[in-house]
Amino acid sequence: MARPRQIDQALVARAQKAVAAATDLQQFRAAQAVLLPAVFQASLEQTAGLLGVGRATVPRLQARFRAQAAVQPQPRSSWGGRRHALLSRAEEEEFISRWQGKAQAGELVVLSSMRADLAEKLGRPVAPEVFYRLVRRHQWRKVAPDTRHPKSDPVIQEEWKKKRCRSCWQPL
């Protein structure tokens, strides 16, 4: 024999308020899944037919509404951020700044040595893609070498091509 239905009047009152204030269909259906059996003594099948869902969905909707009523949802303003970050943003900037001077002075900065330094600082290995994301976050990029030397002079090069010794250079 099935358990007798127990109707919590406080939950019904909360469901009535929720129906009036619902902003999306899921909230509205969950509140109605509580109200219809309580107010109109509708069975699960009748409630499912009125809501346009399957019979098994009605108890799930009721449970979801009870869970939401028991615990007031927190605003999701705290969602997001860097919960799995290796370093804070300030620590990352401090780490990058140690290498910034060398890069601006024109020295060759090798990312593998930077990654090894970071792994040493953290005391554990750092995956390459994690390190490359850190570098990109601070607007570092790969600088390709120029196609010509900055001190080259096209006029001098053309003169050299004209005056060179033809017999000095022979193709194989």
C-alpha positions as CSV (number, residue, x, y, z in Angstrom):
1,M,0.0,0.0,0.0
2,A,1.3,3.5,-0.8
3,R,2.2,6.0,1.8
4,P,-0.5,8.5,2.5
5,R,0.2,11.9,0.9
6,Q,1.5,14.5,3.4
7,I,0.9,18.1,2.4
8,D,3.1,20.7,4.0
9,Q,1.1,24.0,4.0
10,A,4.2,26.1,4.3
11,L,5.6,24.4,1.1
12,V,2.2,25.0,-0.7
13,A,2.3,28.7,0.3
14,R,5.9,28.9,-1.0
15,A,4.9,27.2,-4.2
16,Q,2.0,29.7,-4.7
17,K,4.5,32.6,-4.4
18,A,6.9,30.8,-6.7
19,V,4.3,30.4,-9.4
20,A,3.6,34.1,-9.3
21,A,7.3,35.1,-9.3
22,A,8.6,32.4,-11.7
23,T,11.0,33.7,-14.4
24,D,11.5,30.5,-16.4
25,L,9.6,27.4,-17.3
26,Q,11.5,25.0,-15.0
27,Q,10.7,27.1,-11.9
28,F,7.1,27.3,-12.9
29,R,6.8,23.6,-13.6
30,A,8.5,22.7,-10.3
31,A,6.1,24.9,-8.3
32,Q,3.1,23.6,-10.2
33,A,4.2,20.0,-9.5
34,V,3.8,20.8,-5.8
35,L,0.6,22.8,-6.2
36,L,-1.5,20.5,-8.4
37,P,-1.5,17.4,-6.2
38,A,-1.8,19.6,-3.0
39,V,-4.7,21.8,-4.1
40,F,-6.6,19.7,-6.6
41,Q,-5.6,16.2,-5.2
42,A,-4.3,15.3,-8.7
43,S,-2.5,12.0,-9.1
44,L,1.1,11.8,-10.5
45,E,-0.3,10.8,-13.9
46,Q,-2.8,13.7,-14.0
47,T,-0.2,16.2,-12.8
48,A,2.2,14.9,-15.5
49,G,-0.5,15.3,-18.2
50,L,-1.2,18.9,-17.1
51,L,2.4,19.8,-17.0
52,G,3.3,18.1,-20.2
53,V,6.0,15.9,-18.7
54,G,6.4,12.2,-18.0
55,R,5.0,10.6,-14.9
56,A,8.5,10.0,-13.4
57,T,9.4,13.6,-13.9
58,V,6.8,14.9,-11.4
59,P,8.5,13.6,-8.3
60,R,11.8,14.9,-9.6
61,L,10.2,18.4,-10.0
62,Q,8.7,18.2,-6.5
63,A,12.1,17.2,-5.0
64,R,13.8,20.0,-6.9
65,F,11.3,22.5,-5.6
66,R,11.7,21.2,-2.0
67,A,15.5,21.4,-2.3
68,Q,15.3,25.0,-3.6
69,A,12.8,26.0,-0.9
70,A,15.0,24.4,1.9
71,V,18.1,26.2,0.7
72,Q,17.8,29.7,-0.7
73,P,20.1,29.8,-3.7
74,Q,23.1,32.2,-3.4
75,P,23.5,34.7,-6.1
76,R,26.1,33.4,-8.6
77,S,28.2,36.6,-8.4
78,S,31.0,34.5,-6.9
79,W,31.1,32.1,-9.8
80,G,34.0,32.3,-12.1
81,G,37.5,33.3,-11.4
82,R,40.7,31.4,-11.2
83,R,40.0,28.6,-8.6
84,H,42.7,26.3,-10.0
85,A,45.4,28.9,-10.6
86,L,49.0,28.0,-9.8
87,L,49.8,31.6,-8.8
88,S,47.8,34.6,-8.1
89,R,47.7,37.4,-10.7
90,A,50.2,39.5,-8.7
91,E,52.5,36.5,-8.3
92,E,52.4,35.8,-12.0
93,E,53.2,39.5,-12.8
94,E,56.2,39.3,-10.3
95,F,57.4,36.1,-12.0
96,I,57.1,37.5,-15.5
97,S,58.8,40.8,-14.5
98,R,62.0,38.9,-13.6
99,W,62.3,37.9,-17.3
100,Q,60.9,41.2,-18.7
101,G,64.1,43.1,-18.3
102,K,66.1,40.4,-20.3
103,A,63.5,40.4,-23.0
104,Q,63.5,44.2,-23.4
105,A,67.3,44.3,-23.4
106,G,67.2,42.1,-26.5
107,E,68.4,38.9,-24.9
108,L,67.0,35.6,-26.1
109,V,64.5,34.4,-23.5
110,V,63.8,30.6,-23.8
111,L,60.4,29.6,-22.6
112,S,61.6,26.1,-21.5
113,S,64.0,27.7,-19.0
114,M,61.2,30.0,-17.8
115,R,58.9,26.9,-17.3
116,A,61.7,25.1,-15.4
117,D,62.1,28.1,-13.2
118,L,58.3,28.2,-12.5
119,A,58.3,24.4,-11.7
120,E,61.2,25.0,-9.3
121,K,59.3,27.9,-7.6
122,L,56.1,25.8,-7.3
123,G,57.9,22.6,-6.3
124,R,56.1,20.5,-8.9
125,P,56.1,20.1,-12.7
126,V,54.1,22.4,-14.9
127,A,52.5,21.2,-18.1
128,P,53.6,23.1,-21.2
129,E,50.1,24.2,-22.2
130,V,49.5,25.7,-18.7
131,F,52.7,27.7,-18.9
132,Y,51.9,28.9,-22.4
133,R,48.5,30.2,-21.2
134,L,50.3,32.0,-18.4
135,V,52.7,33.6,-20.9
136,R,49.8,34.6,-23.2
137,R,47.8,36.0,-20.3
138,H,50.6,38.6,-19.9
139,Q,50.7,39.4,-23.6
140,W,54.0,37.7,-24.3
141,R,54.3,36.3,-27.8
142,K,56.9,34.6,-29.9
143,V,58.9,37.2,-31.8
144,A,60.1,35.8,-35.1
145,P,63.5,37.1,-36.4
146,D,63.4,39.7,-39.1
147,T,63.8,38.6,-42.7
148,R,66.7,41.0,-43.1
149,H,69.4,42.5,-40.8
150,P,68.4,45.9,-39.5
151,K,71.8,47.4,-40.4
152,S,71.7,46.1,-44.0
153,D,71.9,48.6,-46.8
154,P,70.4,47.5,-50.2
155,V,72.6,50.0,-52.1
156,I,75.8,48.5,-50.8
157,Q,74.5,45.0,-51.5
158,E,73.8,45.8,-55.1
159,E,77.3,47.3,-55.6
160,W,78.8,44.2,-54.1
161,K,76.8,42.0,-56.5
162,K,78.1,44.0,-59.5
163,K,81.8,44.1,-58.4
164,R,82.3,40.6,-57.1
165,C,84.7,38.3,-58.8
166,R,82.9,36.0,-61.2
167,S,85.6,33.4,-61.1
168,C,85.8,33.3,-57.3
169,W,82.4,31.8,-56.9
170,Q,81.6,28.8,-59.0
171,P,78.5,26.6,-58.7
172,L,79.2,22.9,-58.1
